[in-house]
Amino acid sequence: NCQHRSSQVFYRSALYVNSDRAVAGTEKIYHHCKALAKIPNLTEIILIGFYPRVKFENFMSQTSVALEVKIRYIEETEPMGTGGALVIHKDRILDHADCVLILHADVCSSFPLLDLLRFHVEHNADCTIMTTTVDPNSSHNFGCLVPDNQTNELIHYTERPLTYVNNYINCGIYAFSPNMFARLVTAKNESRNTHVNAD
């Protein structure tokens, strides 16, 4: 759950870089960084990806100055996906932050991040997922969620279902409290044990 220090919540952001495309004439991740830099008390933007660090050095130095925010890059030794990267690098990502925003680099959005964070803190949540709705006929192309109609809590989630589940889809933008990182580690360990036992 989000912990408060001196009535302020301190944020960090992990941006999983799985795309290096440009949008509107600039690096796609610049739009993410620009939105993140508007968040009060954001202490750092962390880029995580399998691309060589040198690919981002100019971007980080220029964007860090332009947006007045610290930016650093964690280079994966092998592609681990978002969940794997968060587990492996959790200590470097958390570093005493109260909440961490997780964004996929291939997301295009108006980035209502302050609304997401407000909801996350007000509900004292471990994880808040930004969602949107799509045409039911195309929902199978995305991760689909079934929320509780009363509380908005997640009841069911499936990635690219073969049959219709719901037209609420995962936007690839999350707010995590420190507890969520511990839950990811537990889930990874349980998954590893299941595979070992299955052998």
N, C-alpha and C positions, 0 to 999 in steps of 0.2 A: 504494500500500500504506500501511497505517497506520504512521505514524511516532511513536515514543515520546519524550516529553520528561520527563526526571527520573522515569522509570518510570510516568508517567501519560499517559493518552490524553485529549485535550481534544475535546469534541464540540460541534457546533452542530446545529441542526435547521431544515429548511425544510419548512413545512407549506403545501401547495398548496390554497388555499381555493376550491373549486368548488361549495360549498354553504353556505348560511347558515341551515340548519334547526336547530331545538332538539331535544335528546334529554334525557329525564328532567328536564324543566323548566329546562334551561340550554342555552346555545349549544353546539352539537355540538362545536365546536373546543375548548371548555373541557376536555372529556374527554381530547383529544389532549395539550393543554398540561399537564394534571395528570399524565399518564403520563410525559411528557418531563421534567418538573421533578424526577422521582425519580431521574434518571440522574446519578451523580456526575460532576463536571467538565463538566457541560453549561453552556456559556458564554452561549448565546442561543437563543431561538426566533424564527425569521423566518417571518412569514406572507406568502404571495405570492398575489395574486389580482387580478381585474379589477374588483372592487367598489371604490367610492370609499373612500379612507382614512378619512374621517370616520365611516363605518359601524362601524369597529373601534376608534376612539380610546378610548371608555369601557371597552370590553372589555379592551383592552391595558393601560390604566392600572390597572384594578381587579385583573385577573388577575396582572399582574406583581407587585403588592404581595402579593396573597394567596398566590402560589406562590413568591415570592422568586426570580424569574428575569426576566432582561431579555427583553422582547418588542418586536419592531418589525415594520412592515408595508412591503412593497414593492408598490406599485400598478403593475400592467401598463398600458401605453398601449393595448394590444389583447390579446385572449385568445390566449395562445401555447401552452397546454397545459403539462403538467409538464416534458416534455423541453425545449421551447423556452424556458421560463422559467429552467430550470437553466443552459442555455447562455448566455442573454443576461445573467443576473445572477450568473454563477459567481464572479466576484471578490468581490462583495458577500456572497455566501453562504459561500464558503470562508474568507476572511480568516484564514489561518494555522491553521485547524482541522485536526486529524488525521483526523477522520471526521465525516461529515454524515449525519444521519438524514433521510430524505425520507418524508413521510406525505401521503396524500390526505385531504382533509377529509371526504370522504363515506364513509370507512371506519369501521365499528363493530367494535371488537375489545376483547379483554382486554389488548391491548398488551404482549406479552411482550418488551419492547424490550431489556432487559438480556440475555436469552437470545440475541436476534438479534445484539447487539453482541459478546457473548462469542464466538459462532460466527465472526463477521466477523473479529475480531482474531486468534483462534486459527488461522484459515485464511489469514491475511494476504491477504485478498481485495480486489479492486478494487470489487466490488459484491456485496452479499448481498440476496437477495429473500425476503421472508417469504411462505410459501405455505401453502395448506391444501388439503384434498381435498373435493370435492363429488360429488353423485350424477352418474354419467357422462351421464345424459340432460340435465342442465342445464349441463354444462361448456362448451358452445358459447357461452354467454352471457358468458364471461369470457376473460381472457388465459390461455392454457394453456401449461404448461411441461413439458418432458421432461428430467428430471435423470438424470445418470449414477448407476446404482444403487450403485456402489462409492464415488464421491467426492462425490456430490451436486452436482457441477458442472453448469451448464446446457448441455444439448446442443442443444435446440431451443425456440423460443418463437414462438407465433402469437397474435394478438389476435382473439378471437371467431371461431374457425375454423368453416368451413362443414361440415366433416366431423370426426368424433371424432379427437382427438389424444391426450388424457390427461385424467384427472380431478384433476391437480394444477393449482391456479389461483393466479394472482398476487393477493396481498392488498392491494397498493398501499402497502406499507411496505418501505423499502429502507435499507441502510447503504451509503454511498458513501465511498471513499477519494479523495483528490485526483486520483489517476490516472484515475478514472472520468470526472471532468469533462473532462479532456483527450480522452478517448475519445469523449465525446458531441460535443465540438466537431469532432473529425475526422469523425465520422459525419455530422454536419450539413453540413459542407463537401463531403463526398463525395456526399451526396444532392443538394445544390445543383448540383454539377458535372454529375451525371447528368441532371438536368432541363434544364440549359443545353445539354448535348450532344444530348439528345433533340429539342430544338427545332431 
